[in-house]
Amino acid sequence: MFQRVESINKKAGPFEILLCVGDFFSEDEKQNEELIAYRNGHKHIPVPTYILGPNNKNVQAYYENTQDGEICSNLTYLGKRGLYTLSSGVKIAYISGLERPAGATEQEFYFGLDDIEAVRNSCLVNKSSASDYRGVDILLSSPWPHGITTNDGQENKNTSKLLSFLCRDIKPRYHFCAMSKKYFEPAPYRLPSDQITQLELCTRFISLADVGNAEKEKYIYALSLTPVEKMRVMELIQKTTIEIKCPFADLNFNDIKLKGDATESKQYFFDMESKNDRGKCFSGGNDRQHKKPKVQQWDQEICWFCLSCPSVEKHLIITIGTHFYLALAKGPINDYHILCCSINHIPCAAQLTEEDWKELLRFKKALKKFFKAQNQVVCFTERNYKTSHLQINVFALDEGLAWKIPHAFEDKSEEFNLEFETIPQLADSQMLPQQGPYFVAELPNDTTLITRQMKHFPIHFARDVFCSENLLNCDEKVDWRACKLDMDAEKDLVKNFREKFAKYDFTS
């Protein structure tokens, strides 16, 4: 399959993502041996690939030892459910497994109403009125929604009424699924306006065949999408030449009772993300999963970065805003190495509210102006991995080193066998993975490097880069503990920084 993907990517790409629906792993172990070469690094997956979870218990074992969803380089398990937003703004909702039959015990390969409601709420959470919801770009599932029939009037046996309910409410532009072993793409259907949106939005349902099927039916589908949020309303509601009746129009959903409204919570989701104004992605069919990641609980009373924590080293604090504060980094690389931390106990920048993000941008702009006056450039890095509190490292270097910074990242990424995606300057939190670990670096040239390849990620990676021979040439400072200062020295650095930064400090 990946050879075919590589060929298409060279001819029509580059594509930023490959999405797989259906059974990625086979119940036949021999058919899965191809993956060994990719896991060992002997072969390379050409496009970042994301797969859905298992549809039966026989393939669950392939996911039991994965961490953070990563199976191997460029191959990631999306999770049981969620909303995955690409940096381009393309929104991909997904649900793994089959609908749990009545009376069946809970299994990792089943989904239920709670999962459907979580995906629904993640899609609708930012909807403020019935006029502004535009749907999502893509929905991924393995089974078909109940109500979809083939050209001969037959309904696929793997259907889900809960999935029909989800389709009706989140209104995807494209719905990809599999498990029928046949390629089927009927005319698009239009969803009527309702209490969720006044717009009558159109959905294209596409069921893909198995990879390498004997009938040579279509199993791969290439798309170039403008995100729904960036489309004009007239484009969204424009009717196609042929449309069919909405397959869910006559279904009765009165038995589906939701627990709460989408506005009740903004943290439902298990997901991730990826470039330019038009997101390009593949959707792949069956190529023939994973235990839900454990959520670590953190005690805010002992968090080093919570200002309310009794043990916080307040002498390191430079200035405090409404949502963020600046502090000297513990074990700084140089005199201008500081942290920008959230005041509230927020784990990562991806979970910031719009108001939080605005203040973060103000701090970044102020710091850029400050360092520019010092003939320096600044880099911001965030490691959302093995940490519980949002902390953005701020590294300042002489302007003459600016051109070397991308090369230093490239060298270190090769050294640690990491792959980074280059995306535009971060404009909002939605450009970051909404769930799951990541590392992001904002460079002086207004580009951003991001990776979700966090298995065995080096904790000191950012310090490794800036301490490298090409930049500060101080490898002995990679470990922060080797740079620890006594309290008096720390107080002096804080006082010096605060005085110089005063004219740029909007908090005072």
N, C-alpha and C positions, 0 to 999 in steps of 0.2 A: 504493500500500500504506500509506504513512504517513498518508494522509487517513483511511483505515479505522481505523488504530491510534489516531489522535487521537480519533475518534468513540467508540471503545470505551473509551478511557482516560477520557473525560469522563463516560460513562454508568456504568461499572463500576469505575473506578480510584479513586485513582491507582495505576498499576502502577509498580514500581521498575525493571523491566528488560524488554526485548524480545529474545528469542533467535531467531535465524534458522538453519534447517537447509536443506541442499540447495544449489543454485546461486544465490547472491545476485546475481551478475553474469551477464548474458546474453552468449552468443557474438556476438550481433548488437549492434554498437556503438550503433546508434540507440536501442535500448531502455535503454541505460545513460546516455543524455544527461540523464535526469531528475535524476540525482545532481549535475549541475553547479550547479544552483540552490542545493542544500544546501551544496556546497563553497564557493560564493561568499558564503554567508550570506544569500541572498535568501529562502530557506525554512528552516524549523527542524524538526528531527526531534523529535517530542514526548516520546519515552521513550528513555532510554539503550539503545542497540541494539548487540548483539554478534553477529557472524557467524562462520561456519566458513570454512575455507580452500577453495581451488579443487578441483574434481573433474576438471579437464582443463587442458592447457597453454594453451588458447586464452584463458583469463581471468586467467592469472597476472600479466599486465602491469598489471592494475588495482591490484595490491598492491606493486609493485616500488619505488615511491617513497614509501611510507608510512613513518613513523617511530613506533616504539613501538606499532604496531598501529592508530594513529588515522588513519582515512580522512577524516573531517570531524567537526565538532562532533556529539557524541552518536552517532557511528557508529564502532565499533571492531572490528578483527579479533582474535578470541580468541587465535589461535595454532594451531600444528599439533596440540597435544595439551595436556591439563592438567586441573587441578581448580580451579574458580572458586567461592569461598565468599562468599556474600552476607553482609552484616553481620548479617542476621537469623539466620544459621547455615545457610541452605539451601545444600547442596553440589551443584555442577553439574560433572560430569565431561564432557569433550568430546574428540573425535578428528576431525580434518579429513581430507578426501580419501577415496580408495578403497584397498582392500587391494592391495598390490603383487603383480602376477602372478608366478608362478615364472619366473625367468630374466630378468625385466624390470630395466632399470637404475633406479637411485634417481631419483625425481622429487619435486618439492615437493608434487605432488598425490597421492602415494602414501603410505600408512603401512605399517609393518612390525611385526614382533614387538617390536622395541625400543620403539616408540611405545606399543604396547599394554601392555607391561610397565611403562613409565613411568607411564601413567595408573593402572594397577592398583596400583602401589606407592604412588602419591600418595594413593589412597583408603584403603589398608590400613595406612599408615605408623604411625598412632596406635593401632592395634588391639593390645591387650595380652593378650587371651585370646579363646577361641572363643565366649565368652558375651557379649562387649561390642560386637561389630561389628554395626551396624544397617543397613548399606548406605549408598548415597548417594541424594539426592533425585531427581536428574535425570541422565540420560545423553543427550548430543547426538551424533548422527552423521549422515552423509549416506546411506550405504548401509544396507540391512537386515542384521541378523545372519543367518547361515545357519541354517535350520531353521524360520523363520517362514513360514507358508503362508497364502494368502488363503482366503476361504470356499469357493472352487471347487477348493482343493487345490493351486493353482499357487504356485510359489515365485518371488519377484521375481528378475530376472536380476542385479541389483546386490546381491549378498550377500557376506558375509565370515565365514569360520569364526573368524578371529581376534577379530572383534567378538562372536561367540557366546561365545567363551572369556572375553572381558572382561565381558560381561553376567553370565555365570554366577558370576564371582568377585566383582565389585563390587556386584552385586545392586541395581540402581537401582529406585526406586519408579515412575518414569516414564522411558520411553525414547522420545525423539522422533527421527524421521528423515524422509527424503523420497526423492526420485528415482524413485518409482513413478508419479508424476504423478496418483495417486489417493489419496483419503482412506481409510484403513483402520485400524480400531480393534477388534481382537478382544477377547474376554473376557480378563481378566488371568490370568497364569500364576504359579504358585507355585514358587519355587526350593527344592529340598530342603536340609535342613541338611547341612553338610559340615565339613571341617577349618577353614574360615574362620569360620563362625558356627554356633551351635546353633539359631539362629532360622530358621524357614521363612518367608522373606520373599516378598512378592508384587510383581510387576512388571506395569505397564500399558504395552503397546507401542502407539505411536501414530504412524502414517505420515501426513503431511500432503500435501495436493494442492498444485499450483502456484497461486501468487497469480493471481487473476483468471481462473481456468480457466472454459471455456465451460459445463461441466456444473454450475458453482457448488458444487462439492464443498468441504468444509471445508479451509481453508488456515491458519486461525488458531485458537489454543487458549489460553484464559485459565485460569490457576491461582491459587489462594490456598493456600499451603502452610505447614503447621507443620513445621519441620525435623525430620528423623528423630531427631536427638540430643535433641530436646525432647519427643518423643512417648513415651507409656507403652508398655511392651512389649506389653501386651494389644491396644493399637490397631494395632501393627505386624503382629502375627500373626493378627489377626481375619480370618476367611475371608469372602469375598463370596459372594453367592448362586450365581453361575455362575463357575467357573474352568476353565481348560483345562490339559492336561498341559504341563509345562515343555518347550518345543520343543528344548531342548538336552540333554534327559535321555539320548537314545540316541546322541549324537554322541561320537566318539572323539577325545579331545584329547591322546593319548599322544605325538603328533608335535610338540606345542608344548612346547619346552624353555626354561624361564626361566633367566636368567643368575644371578639372586640373589634374596634374600628381601626383602620390603617393609621389614623392619626395618634393612636395611643402610645406607640413606641417607634423609635427610629433605629433600633438596634436588633433587628430580627435575623440578620443575614449571615450566610456562610459563603463567601465568594472571593473575587479577585479582579485584574485588568490589563490593557495594552494601548493609532498614531495618525496624523493629519486629518483634514476635514472630512475625508471619505474613508470610512473603515472598510477594509477588505478582509473577507474571511471565507474559509472553506467550511462546508459542513459535510462530514463523512458518515457513511452508513456503517453497518455491522462489520467489524474486522474479525471477526471470528474466522469486591471493590473495597471497600475501605471502611474501617470502623470510624464512627464519628469522632473527630478530633476532640481530645479532652480540653476543656476550658479551665485553665489554671486560675484559681482564686487567689487574689492578692489582698493583703491587709493594708489598708491605707494608713493605719496608725504607725506602720513601720516602713512606709515608702520613703526613700531618701529624697524624693523630689516633691512630695506634697508639703506645701508650706505649713499645713496644720500638724505635721508630724513633729513630735517633741525633739527628735534627733536631727532634724534638718540643720545643715550648717549655714545659718543665716548670714554669717560674715562674708559668704561668697556671693551674696545677692548684689547685683548692680542697680537694677531698677525694677519696679513692679507696675504692670499695667492692670487692666480689668480682667483679662483672660490669660495673659502670659507674663512671665518675668524673665529677665536676663540674669545669668549668674556665671561666675568664673568656672571653667571646667576643672574638675578635680584632676590633678596631674596634667596640667595644660602643656601642649606642645610648644607654644610660645606665649608671649605676653598678651596676645589678642585672641587666644583660643577660649571661646565662651560657649555657653549653652542657652538656648531659648526653650523654656519649658512651660507647659500648660499649668495654670494654677489649680484647676480641677483635676481630679484623677482620671485622665483620659489616656487610653493606651497608645493611640497613634493618631497621626494627622488625618487619616482617612475618615475618622469618626468626628471630626470637628464640625460644628454648626457653621452656618454662613456668617454669623456674627463673630465667632471665634476666628474663622479664617480671615476675615477682614482685618482684625487686629494683628494676626500673624503677619499678614502682608505689610502692614504699617511698620512693624518691627524690622522686617527684611529690607524695606525701602530705606528706613532710617540708617540701618547698619551699612547698606551699600553706599549711601552718601558719606557716612562717617569714614569708612575705609578708603573711599575714593580721595577724600581730603588728605589721607595719610599716604597717598600713592600706592594703595593696595587694592587687590580684588578679593572678593569673598566667595566662599562655597558653603552651601548648606547641605548637611547630610542627615538622614533619619534612618535608623535601623529598627524596624518593627519586628524584632526577633529576640527572644530571651530577655525581654524587658517588659515592665508593666505600666510605665508612665512615659508619656510623650516627651521626648527630649531631642531637640534638633541641635546638632553640633555646628558651630560657626567657626570656620577656618579662614584666617586672613593671610594672604601671601603678597609679596611684592608684585607690582604690575608686570614686571619683566618676566615673571614665571607663568603668566596667564595662559600663554599658548601651549605650555608643556602639560597643563593639567589634564586635558583629554587623553593625551598619550600616556600619562602616568596611570590613569584608570585602566586604559587598554592593557598596559603591561601587567598590572597587578591582576586584572581579570583573567589573563592568560595563565599567569602563575598559579592562581587558585582554581583554574578551570571553570570560570564563571562566564555567563553570557548576559550582557546588558542590552536593553532596548533603549534607543534614543528617541525621546519624545519632546514636544515643545515645552516651553516654560510653564510651570504649574500655574493654572488659573484658578482652580478650586479643588476642594477635597475629592470631588468625584473623579478626578484624573488619577487618583490613587486606588489601589486594590481595597475594596470595601470590606474584605475579610481575608484573613490569612497573612502570613508574614511577608515582608518585603524589605528591600533596601533601596533608597532613592538618594541621588546626589544632584543638586542644582548647581550648574557650572556658571562661571562668569560670562560665557558666550550665550547666555539665555537658552541653553538646552538643558535637558534633564536626562539623567541615566537612571534606569530602574530595572530591578531584577526581582523575580519571585523564586529564584533558584536558591532556596535558603537551607537546604539540607547540608549540614556540616559547614554552614557559612562561617567564615572567620570573624570572630567577635570584633577584632581590632582592624577590620578591613579599611575603614576610612583613614585611620591613623597610619596603617601600612602604606597607603597611597601618598599621603602628605609628608610622611617621613622618608619616603624613598629617595634614592640618589638623584633622580631627575628634579625633585622639588626642594625639600628642606635638608635632605642628606643627613638625617639623624635617626638611623635605624634603632638606636638605643632607646628612643622615646616611644616606640610602638606600644609598649605596655604602659598604661597610665601610672601604674604603681611605681615605675622607675622614675617618674617625674613628680612625685609627691613633694609638696612644699610644706614648710612649717606655717603655722597660722599667721605669724607676723608677715611673712613673705606674701601669703595669699591676700591679706588685708591691704598690703601696699599695692598689689596689682589691681585689686578691685577699686581702690581709691583713685589710682591713676586713670583707669578706664572710665570710671564714672565722671571724673572731671573733664576729660577730653570729649566724652560722648554727650555732655550736658546740653549743648546747643542743638543736638539732633533728637534729644529725648522728648517725645511728645507726651509722656506720662506726667511730667512735672509741671 
